[in-house]
Structures are given as structure tokens and as C-alpha cells.
Amino acid sequence: EKGVPDWCYAPGYFAPANYRMFRDFASGNWQPEFDKYLPPLLDGTPTQLKDLVASFDASILGGYNVLYYSSCESGSVSNWVGVQAACADDGALSCRGVPWTHTPYVGETGHCNVSGTHWGQYGADASRMPWRMAMDYVLFTEESEKVDMYDRTGHIDATIKFNARHYLHRFVTQYRRFAQCDGGIPGDCDCHYGDCKVNDTQAFPLSAAFEVNERTDEPPTHRAPGLVCDNVPNYGQTWWAGFMSWPTFTAFVVPYSEKVTYHEQTFGPMNRTESMTWMQTLTHLCDFSKFNDEGFWQINGAVCQMNYFHASQEVVSTMIMSGSVPALPKKGWRPPAVLREVLLESSKLAPTVTADENDRPGEEVNVKAERTRFRTAPASRHFPAAIAGGACAFAALAALVAGFWRRRRFCSPGTSRPEAPDPPEADDDARTYTSVAEGQTLLS
């Protein structure tokens, strides 16, 4: 990419749930004539759907391994890291290599950074990482549990236990270890000063878990352990920025269903009620009582900023916590008539809607007085552009792992891709705390 130093990579842009959705959409809707949109191999050999699927899977595997070598026990992850795996021949476009051999460094000692954020720090570019992992767990629970981990030399290391759930457990454990209140106990983090409203959450005790400043003035603060390590050697940006704190809250959608031990401290499993109470505690950091005409649309709260980047991270995180991220629809799904009516009204496309050939005979949706036909363009018309865009988007990330191992290591021959999973069948204390299929929250 223009302007990005060689071998420089931002872990926070690793989005495994999106890659799996693109892969499943391609697999479920592929037509033979789409092959022509795929780039050939360097020797001119045509590529097929199976090659595209293997590239998606390789990107997911590579991304998880780079994340492991870019993060600390608290969940902090570096904005930018190195993924150098140079070929012996400078003219070669790909070769075998292990991108995370020296991560987070570029080569043995090099640094790199782009976009105003710094190498080796947990900051704005890295802040997206928790909700990206939460999306992978919520939408692809079973797949996100199965990640092959490799050592620095490129050999499978069965002693490394790492996946979306394990990564998100790091944030939950950090809050349980170092926050000065327990969000899993109703009222324990409530504020008790000034004009506090009933159930309002006080931010300061929670901030201690990710404090980056050492101060002696009032109130004094101390840097939280675990925020820096060999993989993230420098202290980063403050938890008090909404774009830093809110993504960490999404970690509580994942069941904390096993004992976790850190430095001789053992934290037992949390039941469903305790995890939901944590999320309730965190969502009460913001006060929406003046978010109306009379209150001039104010949102009050120390970590509830309303400018673009803060708000975007707050909104995405809240959507994931509330169960508002649905799984990819099955092939052939069409929105019901009432949803099409909403879409039509919002986009002002048509006054009246008459069913097309895919609807039930005689189905009609009235919006206004005039009469016209609403026809959804067949998916096949959009598909070539979607595939071309997806292929381009993944070219850079796939290149990181293209030469790492033979393709069969990433996707065994004959393996079929699973459909978007239904919510796992398990007892209440061992399941995700959002309902994927219906997009409903269990917080109610």
C-alpha cells in the first residue's frame, strides 16, 4: 500500500468474522462464470473457488498467529507490528516464510508506523481488536475456537492455547484483577457523589484496570500491570478515550467458563448472570436522560464522547453487546414484506410495491397512492463486483501467509465450509451472551 513501510502491519484491522462471511457468501452463491474474475497463479494457471476459500482461511490463520505475537496478557495489542518474511529472490512475489518470526519487530530490531499512531503501543489503530474478536466468537462460535497456533519457526505448537475466546478472556481477567470495583455485583460500581443518578456507574474505579498514567496528585493513579510486555513494549493511549474503553467491554459477551490463572491468582468461572451484570454496569457509564430536543441531544459520561471516532467505536461495541449483529442469511433468503416497506420508505424508491416473481402470488405492500413495481436485482448481478472487491481486499493480508505452508495445511481437501452457526446448544453458563439467530439480547 502506498505510504506504508515494507512489512508493516496493523493487527487491529484483522477481521476474521468478515473474512468468514465473505468466504461463506462466495461458497454459497458461486457460479462457474465467476471464475474469470479470479486472478491466475504466477505461472498462468487459472484459480477457482477452492483457491479463494483457501486464501480466506489462510488469512484467518495468519491473522490469529500475528495477533498472538502482538499482544499482552491484558489484551493490549500493538498499533503496528512487523511481519517480515522476505524471499531470497527480490523479484519473487511469494515464497515460504513465517511472517511472525520477529513480530512485533520488522526484522530483528526494526520499527514501523503509519497514520499518526505509534509502533509498540496500544492505541487508536489497535483499539478495534476486542470487538473484532467478539464478532468472530458471536457469529462463528465453533470455528473461532479452532485455531492452529505455530511457533516462531513455523511449526505447530500444541502448547499455545489461543483463539477469540482466550483473547477476550484477557480483558475480562484484567478488569477482575485490577478494577477497584466488581461490575459483576449489582451496585458495586455505582457512583455516590454529587448529582449521581440511581444505577449510574462510576468510571474511575473501572479505569484502574487499564490505567497508563502514574500520578501522585488527587486522585492518584498507578499504571496497571500487564499493559506492556515484549510484544507491546510501550504504554499507549488512555482508557478514558471512548474509542479505547468501549471495545474492551465487548469481551463480556464471551462465556468465562473455565478457571484462569495469572501470576498465582486464580479466577473461577463466571455464571451467566454475573457476565450480564458486568455488561449492565458498563452500559450505565453513559447518561442519556438529556438526549432529546429539550436537552439539546446531550450524552453525559466520562467515556461517552460524541465525536466521530469515539462514537463509532461506542456504537459498534454496543451493537455487539446487545446482540444486534446477525449471522449471514442463508442462500435464498429474502426480507419479509414489512422490512421491504421500511427499506422503500427510507430510500424513497417507490410509492407502492407489487410483489415480483419471488413473492407469494398477489402479495402487495402499500406505501403511498401511486403504483409501481419494486424488483430486487438478482444477486448474480452484484456478485462479480463483490468477488472482485473481496479478492482485492484480501490480497495484502493473504500475502502474509501465502508462502508459509502448503495450502492443504490451511484447508484439507474435501473439507466443506460450515454454514453460519445457530446459537450453541449448551446450558446458560456455557454459551455466548447474545442470541445470534434472532439478533436479540439476553440482557433484557
C-alpha positions in Angstrom: 0.0 0.0 0.0 1.3 3.5 -0.8 2.7 5.3 2.2 3.0 2.1 4.3 6.6 0.9 5.1 7.5 -2.5 3.9 6.5 -5.3 6.2 4.3 -3.0 8.3 1.0 -4.5 9.6 -1.8 -3.3 11.8 -3.3 -6.2 13.9 -6.4 -4.1 14.7 -7.6 -4.4 11.1 -7.6 -8.2 11.3 -11.3 -9.0 10.9 -11.8 -12.8 10.9 -15.7 -12.7 11.1 -15.8 -10.6 8.0 -13.4 -13.0 6.2 -15.6 -15.9 7.1 -18.7 -14.2 5.9 -17.1 -13.3 2.6 -15.9 -16.9 2.2 -19.3 -18.4 3.0 -21.1 -15.9 0.8 -18.8 -16.8 -2.1 -19.2 -20.5 -1.4 -22.9 -20.4 -1.2 -23.5 -18.3 -4.3 -20.7 -19.2 -6.7 -21.4 -19.7 -10.4 -18.9 -21.2 -12.9 -18.8 -18.0 -14.9 -17.4 -16.1 -11.8 -14.1 -18.0 -12.2 -12.9 -15.4 -14.8 -12.9 -12.7 -12.1 -10.2 -14.6 -10.1 -6.5 -13.8 -10.8 -4.4 -16.6 -12.1 -1.3 -18.0 -10.4 2.0 -16.6 -11.4 2.6 -19.4 -14.0 -0.8 -18.6 -15.6 -2.7 -21.5 -14.0 -6.4 -20.4 -13.5 -7.7 -20.3 -10.0 -11.0 -21.5 -8.7 -13.4 -21.1 -5.8 -11.4 -23.5 -3.7 -8.4 -21.3 -4.1 -10.4 -18.2 -2.9 -11.7 -20.2 0.1 -8.2 -21.3 1.0 -7.0 -17.7 0.8 -9.7 -16.6 3.2 -8.8 -19.4 5.6 -5.1 -18.8 5.4 -5.7 -15.1 6.2 -7.6 -16.0 9.3 -4.9 -18.5 10.4 -2.2 -16.0 9.8 -4.0 -13.1 11.5 -4.6 -15.1 14.7 -0.9 -16.1 14.9 0.3 -12.5 14.3 -2.2 -11.3 17.0 -0.8 -13.8 19.5 2.7 -12.4 18.9 1.5 -8.8 19.0 -0.4 -8.8 22.3 0.0 -8.9 26.1 -1.8 -10.8 28.9 -4.1 -7.8 29.4 -5.3 -7.9 25.8 -3.4 -4.8 24.8 -2.1 -5.1 21.3 0.3 -3.0 19.2 -1.0 -0.5 16.7 1.7 -1.5 14.2 4.0 -4.5 14.1 6.5 -6.1 11.7 5.7 -9.2 9.6 8.9 -9.5 7.6 9.2 -12.7 5.7 11.4 -11.7 2.8 12.1 -14.1 -0.2 15.7 -14.9 -1.1 14.9 -13.6 -4.6 13.9 -10.0 -4.5 12.0 -10.5 -7.8 9.7 -13.2 -6.4 6.2 -12.2 -5.4 5.8 -15.1 -2.9 7.7 -17.8 -1.2 7.6 -19.8 2.0 8.2 -17.9 5.2 6.9 -17.2 8.7 5.6 -13.6 9.0 5.6 -13.6 12.8 9.2 -14.8 13.3 10.3 -11.4 14.7 6.9 -9.8 15.4 6.4 -7.1 16.8 9.7 -6.0 15.2 10.4 -5.5 11.5 13.2 -8.0 11.1 15.2 -8.3 14.4 15.0 -4.8 15.7 13.1 -2.5 13.2 10.1 -0.4 13.9 7.3 1.0 11.7 4.2 3.1 12.0 1.6 4.9 9.9 -1.5 7.1 10.4 -0.2 9.0 13.4 -0.2 6.1 15.8 3.0 4.5 17.2 4.7 1.2 16.9 4.6 -1.0 20.0 1.7 0.9 21.7 -1.9 0.0 22.4 -3.8 2.9 20.8 -6.3 4.1 18.3 -5.5 1.7 15.5 -5.3 -1.3 17.8 -8.4 -0.3 19.8 -10.7 -2.2 17.4 -9.2 -5.6 18.2 -11.6 -6.6 21.1 -14.8 -6.1 19.2 -13.4 -7.8 16.0 -12.7 -10.9 18.1 -16.1 -10.6 19.8 -17.7 -10.6 16.4 -15.8 -13.7 15.4 -16.9 -15.5 18.5 -20.6 -14.4 18.3 -21.0 -15.2 14.6 -18.7 -18.2 14.2 -18.5 -19.6 17.7 -17.3 -23.1 16.8 -14.8 -22.0 14.1 -13.4 -19.3 16.3 -12.5 -21.9 18.9 -10.4 -23.9 16.4 -7.2 -22.0 15.6 -3.9 -23.8 14.8 -1.1 -22.0 16.6 2.5 -22.0 15.4 5.8 -21.2 17.0 8.2 -18.6 15.7 9.8 -21.1 13.3 6.5 -22.1 11.7 5.8 -25.4 13.4 2.5 -26.2 15.1 2.8 -25.7 18.9 0.0 -27.5 20.7 1.0 -25.9 24.0 -0.3 -22.5 22.8 -4.0 -22.1 23.6 -5.2 -19.1 21.7 -8.4 -18.2 20.0 -11.1 -15.5 20.1 -12.4 -16.6 23.5 -9.0 -16.9 25.0 -8.1 -13.4 23.8 -11.2 -11.8 25.1 -10.7 -13.6 28.5 -7.6 -11.5 28.8 -9.7 -8.3 29.0 -12.2 -9.8 31.4 -9.4 -11.0 33.7 -7.8 -7.6 33.6 -11.0 -6.0 34.9 -11.4 -8.7 37.5 -7.8 -8.3 38.7 -7.3 -4.6 38.8 -10.6 -2.7 38.7 -11.4 -1.1 42.0 -15.0 -2.4 42.0 -16.7 -5.6 40.8 -19.0 -5.0 37.9 -20.5 -8.4 38.3 -22.1 -7.4 41.7 -25.1 -5.2 41.2 -24.4 -1.7 42.5 -20.7 -2.3 43.4 -19.5 0.2 40.7 -22.3 2.8 41.3 -21.3 6.4 41.8 -22.1 8.0 45.1 -21.2 11.7 44.8 -22.7 14.9 43.6 -25.8 14.6 41.3 -25.3 10.9 40.5 -28.5 9.2 39.4 -29.6 5.8 40.6 -27.6 3.0 38.9 -25.1 5.4 37.3 -21.7 3.7 37.0 -18.6 5.5 38.3 -15.9 5.3 35.7 -12.8 5.9 37.9 -12.7 2.5 39.7 -13.0 0.7 36.4 -10.3 2.8 34.7 -7.7 1.3 37.1 -7.6 -1.9 35.1 -6.2 -0.1 32.1 -4.5 2.9 33.6 -1.5 4.1 31.7 -0.5 7.1 33.8 1.5 7.3 37.0 0.3 10.3 39.0 0.7 11.5 42.6 -1.9 14.2 42.6 -5.5 13.7 43.6 -6.8 11.2 42.8 -3.5 9.3 42.5 -3.2 6.7 39.7 -0.9 3.8 39.1 -0.1 2.1 35.8 -1.9 -1.2 35.6 0.2 -4.3 35.3 0.1 -6.3 32.0 -0.4 -3.4 29.6 3.2 -3.6 28.3 5.3 -6.7 27.5 7.8 -7.9 24.9 5.0 -7.8 22.3 3.8 -4.3 23.2 6.8 -2.6 24.8 5.4 0.9 25.1 2.5 2.4 27.1 -0.3 3.5 24.9 -3.4 5.7 24.9 -5.7 6.3 27.9 -8.8 4.2 28.8 -10.7 7.5 29.2 -11.0 7.8 25.5 -14.2 6.1 24.5 -12.5 4.5 21.5 -10.2 2.7 23.9 -12.6 1.7 26.7 -15.8 0.7 24.9 -14.2 -2.0 22.6 -12.9 -3.8 25.8 -16.5 -4.1 27.1 -17.4 -6.5 24.3 -15.2 -9.1 25.9 -18.0 -9.9 28.4 -20.2 -11.4 25.6 -17.9 -14.5 25.8 -18.6 -17.1 28.5 -15.9 -17.1 31.2 -16.4 -20.8 31.7 -13.1 -22.0 33.0 -10.6 -21.2 35.7 -8.0 -18.7 34.6 -4.7 -18.3 36.4 -2.4 -15.3 36.2 0.7 -14.9 38.4 -0.6 -17.3 41.1 -4.0 -15.7 41.1 -6.9 -17.9 40.0 -10.2 -16.6 38.8 -13.1 -19.0 38.7 -15.8 -19.2 36.1 -18.5 -16.5 35.9 -22.1 -17.6 35.5 -24.4 -16.0 33.0 -25.9 -13.6 35.5 -22.5 -12.3 36.5 -21.4 -11.7 32.9 -24.7 -9.9 32.1 -24.4 -7.8 35.3 -20.9 -6.7 34.1 -22.4 -5.5 30.8 -25.2 -3.7 32.6 -22.7 -2.0 34.8 -20.6 -0.9 31.8 -23.6 0.4 29.7 -24.6 2.6 32.7 -21.5 4.7 32.2 -23.4 7.0 29.9 -26.4 9.1 30.8 -28.9 9.5 28.0 -31.6 11.4 30.0 -30.9 14.6 28.1 -30.6 13.0 24.7 -33.7 14.8 23.4 -34.8 18.2 22.0 -35.1 19.8 25.4 -31.6 18.6 26.4 -30.0 19.6 23.1 -29.1 15.9 22.5 -26.5 15.7 25.2 -25.0 12.4 26.3 -23.2 12.7 29.6 -20.5 10.5 30.9 -16.7 10.5 31.2 -16.2 7.9 28.4 -19.2 8.8 26.3 -17.7 11.3 23.8 -19.8 12.1 20.7 -17.2 13.0 18.1 -16.7 10.6 15.2 -14.1 8.2 16.2 -15.1 7.8 19.8 -18.8 7.5 18.9 -18.1 4.9 16.1 -16.3 2.6 18.5 -19.0 3.1 21.2 -21.8 2.3 18.7 -20.1 -0.8 17.2 -19.3 -2.1 20.7 -22.9 -1.6 21.9 -24.3 -3.3 18.9 -22.2 -6.4 19.6 -23.1 -6.4 23.3 -26.8 -6.0 22.6 -27.0 -8.9 20.1 -27.6 -6.6 17.1 -25.1 -8.4 14.9 -26.9 -11.1 13.0 -25.4 -14.1 11.2 -25.2 -14.1 7.4 -28.6 -15.1 5.9 -28.9 -18.4 4.3 -28.9 -18.7 0.5 -32.3 -17.7 -1.0 -33.4 -15.6 2.0 -35.5 -12.5 1.1 -36.6 -9.8 3.6 -40.2 -10.0 4.6 -42.7 -7.6 3.1 -42.8 -5.4 6.2 -39.0 -5.0 6.0 -39.1 -4.2 2.3 -41.7 -1.5 3.1 -39.3 0.1 5.6 -36.5 0.0 3.2 -38.6 1.5 0.5 -39.8 4.3 2.6 -36.4 5.2 4.0 -34.9 5.3 0.5 -37.9 6.9 -1.2 -37.7 4.4 -4.0 -41.3 3.6 -4.6 -44.9 4.7 -3.7 -46.5 1.3 -3.9 -44.8 -2.1 -4.0 -46.2 -5.0 -6.0 -44.7 -8.5 -5.5 -42.2 -9.9 -8.0 -42.0 -13.5 -9.1 -40.2 -14.5 -5.9 -43.1 -13.4 -3.6 -46.3 -15.1 -2.9 -48.9 -14.6 -5.7 -50.9 -11.5 -5.0 -48.7 -10.2 -2.2 -48.8 -6.4 -2.2 -47.2 -3.8 0.0 -48.9 -0.3 0.1 -46.7 2.6 0.8 -48.3 5.6 -1.0 -51.0 6.2 -3.5 -49.1 5.7 -6.8 -48.3 2.3 -8.1 -45.0 0.9 -9.3 -43.0 -2.3 -9.2 -40.2 -3.0 -6.7 -37.7 -5.6 -8.0 -34.6 -6.6 -6.2 -31.7 -7.0 -8.6 -30.6 -10.7 -8.7 -27.6 -11.4 -6.5 -25.7 -12.6 -9.6 -25.7 -9.0 -11.0 -23.8 -7.8 -8.0 -21.7 -10.9 -7.4 -18.8 -10.2 -9.8 -18.2 -6.8 -8.3 -18.4 -8.3 -4.8 -15.9 -11.0 -5.6 -13.5 -8.6 -7.3 -13.7 -6.3 -4.3 -13.2 -9.1 -1.9 -10.3 -10.5 -3.8 -8.5 -7.1 -3.8 -9.2 -6.5 -0.1 -7.7 -9.8 0.9 -4.7 -9.7 -1.4 -2.4 -7.9 1.1 -3.3 -10.0 4.1 -3.2 -13.3 2.2 0.3 -12.4 1.1 1.5 -12.5 4.7 0.8 -16.3 4.8 0.9 -17.2 1.1 4.2 -18.9 1.3 4.1 -20.1 4.9 2.9 -23.6 4.3 1.3 -25.7 1.6 -2.4 -24.9 1.1 -3.5 -28.2 2.4 -2.3 -27.2 5.8 -4.9 -24.5 5.9 -7.8 -26.3 4.3 -7.7 -30.0 3.9 -9.0 -31.4 0.6 -12.7 -32.3 0.8 -13.4 -30.1 3.7 -16.7 -28.4 3.3 -17.4 -24.9 4.8 -20.0 -24.8 7.5 -23.0 -22.6 7.3 -23.4 -19.7 9.7 -23.9 -21.4 13.0 -27.0 -21.3 15.1 -26.5 -20.4 18.8 -24.6 -23.2 20.5 -26.7 -25.7 22.3 -25.4 -25.6 25.9 -26.5 -24.7 29.3 -26.9 -21.0 30.3 -23.4 -20.7 31.8 -21.5 -22.0 28.8 -23.0 -20.1 25.8 -22.5 -16.7 24.3 -24.5 -14.0 25.9 -26.1 -12.7 22.7 -28.6 -14.5 20.5 -27.1 -14.8 17.1 -30.0 -16.2 15.1 -32.7 -13.8 16.2 -30.5 -10.8 16.9 -32.0 -10.4 20.4 -30.2 -9.6 23.6 -30.2 -11.7 26.7 -29.7 -8.5 28.7 -33.4 -7.8 28.9 
